């Protein structure tokens, strides 16, 4: 079965789709608790190679000759359910197909003649959009309540109380040895508490205790419900020494750091069978900025586990301290809420800061509470700044600034403009033009473009190139002309055109920069020429389009 690839949207419960009376769908075989991630229509005799997993597969049975084999292949591909359209090929769902779906546990839906497959797909997308809106609203409300709690007297207990209430479980701040500093919510007991302490050892192992030995089996005292460890950005390493005799810590796999990612927000997937947590995220879930680095060479920033029906999570804080969670259920968005709490608790539990660090922390809190760039400008410094984007392997580049956002092989940094940015072995860098706090969004785009150009031209460092002659044109008039000229082009074609023009029409280098095949670039540029009715081999046309693209980008940056 292929590895499932989850889209950045919440799944739709099959029951919610069946509840749509306008569709008239009827489940005639299989369970009713499936989760649908997308809809796919196929009349292939064997759709296995074209499925990603989690689909509601729609078919009218045009090439259905062997129902048993067909269903077994669909199940092996990881499809969530099968929708069979009655008419024009079959007047009723074939009994052999019903029996095969019941035997393999695949939900089978009868789609009436008046319901189109595209209508079913549209209903799924609408349900997904509604679920995403509900989730974003929930996350936004939780973020405001957590930020407000951080400003009260006794901020750490207040934040933990809000977090436990929002997630419906237990939340606590622990030392690396597992001692509780503060907590809120019903305390876990027995194997669940042992699992919590084990996760604490993963993200912040005590300095005086050796790392637990690896084990390919779940901890024996966790029972059959125990899930496998899912540590953020980790992979197995060589066995570590056993803990001292008498220490109450469950066996824990050894790990070494492999990158940065967040735990999964999938609510219904058992940890023992789910993909690694960092391969599936809820909407907006990304590694929380500001988390303290793991203690020890092989520690992670966060880790998750499932024990006795409880979902456990641990996040490394400053101090060193650890935020630990134990909840009876997990919903999309929980990791984002926990990430916000981890950032606030990192600021609240950090050791005494110097004046510069305290000012930057205050700037972060102001931004989280709804302030704009101008509110944080005075605390960050006078500027101007340059934005640096970097991608590579090995030791991260020393950019001479603490304002760094690192996620796996990618780094973004805010560097004082008077500090020289130089090439770093094993890394490719893109540097923006100097900008004030109110123009950092534009500078971020400039750095990203410069990094793309550096990767395409295989140079170690590229800097943003100023517009030059285009600055002589009236900004408003040129922006208006650019809107009319480029109106026929959707965003993907605009991006391809801009990259192709910036690389002097090179098919190969454009393909590298865009991450696609060179023939795809040719097809897209041909489509651009057809939509605009222009000859892109003409240098005057290329120049006109380039100036229009730059004018549109500059106007868009000013609007932001």
Beta strands, then each sheet from edge to edge (+ up, - down):
strand 1: 12-13
strand 2: 26-29
strand 3: 35-36
strand 4: 38-41
strand 5: 55-59
strand 6: 81-85
strand 7: 107-111
strand 8: 169-174
strand 9: 180-184
strand 10: 230-231
strand 11: 234-236
strand 12: 255-257
strand 13: 302-307
strand 14: 310-316
strand 15: 322-327
strand 16: 385-392
strand 17: 404-407
strand 18: 410-416
strand 19: 427-431
strand 20: 461-463
sheet 1: 1+ 3-
sheet 2: 2+ 7- 6- 5- 4-
sheet 3: 9+ 8- 15+ 14- 13+ 10-
sheet 4: 11+ 12-
sheet 5: 17+ 18- 16+ 19- 20-
end
